[in-house]
Amino acid sequence: MINFLLDLKTRIHFGKDSVKNLKQELYPYKKILLVLGSGSVKKFGIYDAVKKELSDAGLEIFELDGVKPNPSVDLVYEGIGICRNNSIEFILALGGGSVIDTAKAIAVGVPYLGDVWELFIDESRITNALSTGAILTLAATGSESNRNSVITNEKTTEKLGIHHDCLRPQFAIMDPSYTFSLPPVQTAAGVADIMAHVFEQYFSPTKDAYMANRMAESVLKTCIKYGALLLKDPENYEARAEIMWASTIALNGLLGAGKIGDWASHMLEHELSAYYDLNHGVGLAILFPNWMKHVIDDSKLWKYREYAVNVWDLPEGMNDMQLAEAAIAKTREFFIKLNLPARLSEVGIDDKYFETMAENLIKRGKLGSFKVLNKEDIISIYKMSN
Amino acid sequence: MINFLLDLKTRIHFGKDSVKNLKQELYPYKKILLVLGSGSVKKFGIYDAVKKELSDAGLEIFELDGVKPNPSVDLVYEGIGICRNNSIEFILALGGGSVIDTAKAIAVGVPYLGDVWELFIDESRITNALSTGAILTLAATGSESNRNSVITNEKTTEKLGIHHDCLRPQFAIMDPSYTFSLPPVQTAAGVADIMAHVFEQYFSPTKDAYMANRMAESVLKTCIKYGALLLKDPENYEARAEIMWASTIALNGLLGAGKIGDWASHMLEHELSAYYDLNHGVGLAILFPNWMKHVIDDSKLWKYREYAVNVWDLPEGMNDMQLAEAAIAKTREFFIKLNLPARLSEVGIDDKYFETMAENLIKRGKLGSFKVLNKEDIISIYKMSN
C-alpha cells in the first residue's frame, strides 16, 4: 500500500426527501448561485421542491441555467461574473456531473485573479474556492463528493480536469428517486462511467492494496446487479439507491487510497468528447474493453484473474489467458446488455482525428500506469474501437 | 437502503512517516493537550518522533498520560481541568482507542457546564466539542475517525458510549509501522474488535444494502487474511497497513450507511468490561460466535448463508443450517488461531454477575435489532460463553 491523504469532507444526506436538509446546510449563507442544466429538472418537480426549500430558508437566489453535457468554460465565465457582481457566498449545483463540475469551476474561478482556464492548464495554481453543495440528479461522475471538475473549452478543443480538495462540495443531497425519470441511455452511460472509475483504480500497478481491491469488486458487482435491473425497472428505488451510492464510492478517493491509478482510458475518452461532444459514459463503454485487450501481457494476468473470478464469477480452473479473455468479453456483453454502443462508428465517429488526438494526449505527459501508453498504443485502442 | 447522513470529515494521513503532516495540521493552534497511555509509546521512539514535530511547530504542549484500557472518567476530569486552566485549543491523542476516546471525552467536556458524565448518561445534551486529532498506535476501535467515545466510570460500574459528529477527529495520522511492536494479544484483540464492528453492521435486519454488505465482506476477508499473517510476521508492513486501514473503514460509518446496526454484542461486552476490566476485543471474540449461535432462526438463515459463502468460501451446495453452523465454527476457529480465549472462564470470569449485568442492559432500553434480546437471551449468551 502506498501512502495517501484522504479528505472525505462532503457531508452526505442520502435517501428519499433528503432535500429537506438543504435549509440547515445553507443556514450560514444569504446569497447563493443555483447552477442547473437545460430543463429536465424543471419537468419532474425536482426544481420546484428545491426552490421551495430555498425560499423557505429566506435566501437570495441567483440562477445560472443551461449547463450541457461536456460543460463549457463559457458558462463558467458567466457564473464567475454573476458571483463577483453580486457578492455570492455559496454555489449550489442541481444536476449531474456536468452541472456540479460547472459549479466547482465557478467556485475556484471567483477568487482567482487571472482567467480560470489557466487553472485547468496548470492546476498547481489552485489555492482556494468558494463553498459548493450538490443536489444530485444523475448517478455517474461522483462529482457530488470528489475533488475533480472537468470542463471543455470549445475554442481550443480541450477537455481538461482539475483536482483539489478545496473542490469537494460541503454537502451532497442524494435522493435516489430524483433519478427515476432519467432516459435509459443516461442511466446506462452513468453505470458505465461508474464502472470505468473503478476500473481505473482496480487495474493498478500496485499489487497489494487487498482491501481496496475487494471493495472495488463490491462496487463493480453492485453496478452489474443493479445496472441491468434498472433498464427493466427504472423506478426501482433500491436499484437507484445502490447505483447512486456506488457512483459516490467509485470516485470519492476510497477505492484509490493506497494505490496508483491508471486513468489512461479517461484521458482517451476526454479527447474524444472534446472533438465530438460524445457522452462520457458511452465513450468509456466503447473504449474500456479495448483498453483491457490492448494492455494485456503475461505480467498483468494476475489482475485479470482477480477480475474474472471475483467480479464475473468465472471458474478458477480456467487458465489465466482464458480467464482474461472471458472477463473482457463479459464486460463488453454487459455494456451491450445496457444498450450501449460497442463501436465509435455507431456514434458517428471515424478515424479522422485519431492521430491528432493521440498527439494531443502524448503532449500532456505520461499516460497510464498499469501500462504507460505511447502514441501507437493510443491509435491502436482508438482503431480497435472503430 | 434506509436514509442516512454520513459525515466522514476526518482527514486521513496514511503511511510510513505520516507524522510529518502533524505540523501542518496543527498550524492554527498555539496550545495543545497531548493525551497518551502508560508508557509503551515512549519505549519505541514514537513519542520522541511526535514530540520533535510538535516542538518544531513551536507549540506549547501540556501532557496527560496514564490512559489505561477501559479508560476512566477520572482521567477525563483531570484533562478537562488542564484544558480549562490553560485555555487549551486542541487535543491530540497519541495511542489506541482508549487514548483517543479519552481525548474526545475531554474535548466534549471542556465546553459543557455540568459534569461530563451527564453527557454519557444522556448524549442528546452534546452540542459541541474542542477539536481533536489522533496519532494511531493500535488498529482496533476506529476511534481515529469515528463519532464515538466509550468511557468507564468505576464508581458506578458503568461503561458507556457517546456518539456525535462533533467527536470526529479533525485528522488522523496512521503509520502502520507504529503498530509493529504491539504485543501479539493486542494485535489479535484488535483484529477481533474490527471484525466485531463489521459483524454488528453486517448482521442487520436491513435485507438489501447490497454494496454495503459486499464491502463489509471485503473488510472481514482482509482481517482473516492479514490478521493471521501478523501473528507470524508482526513487522509485515503490508499486513499492518491492511489491518490499520480495515480498523478505520470498519467503524467510520461507511459499512453501516443505509442499514440498521445491531450492537447488542458490544453492549454485552461493555457490561463485562465494566465489571471485570476485560480487554474489549478479547471479550468480543469470546461472545460473538455465541451470539451468532443464539440468535439464529429460520428467518435469518439468508444472512448466515451470505456470510458462509462470501466470507468463508464455504460451498453454496450445503443447506442453510449447515452453512450457518460451519460459518460460526470457522469464526471461532479463527479467533482460536489468533490465540484468543474462547471462554470467559479462561479470563477468570464466572457467572456471579450474569443476572445483574443482564438487568443493567435491559434497563437501558431496546437491545439489538437483528434480534432484540431480552434478559433471558443475555443470560443465555453469557452462559454459553462461560
Interface residues (C-beta under 8 A of the other chain):
Chain A: M1 I2 N3 F4 L5 L6 D7 L8 K9 R11 I12 H13 F14 G15 K16 D17 S18 N21 P176 D208 Y210 M211 R214 M215 E217 S218 V219 K221 T222 K225 Y226 E238 A241 E242 W245 A246 I249 L254 A257 G258
Chain B: M1 I2 N3 F4 L5 L6 D7 L8 K9 R11 I12 H13 F14 G15 K16 D17 S18 N21 P176 D208 Y210 M211 R214 M215 E217 S218 V219 K221 T222 K225 Y226 E238 A241 E242 W245 A246 I249 L254 A257 G258
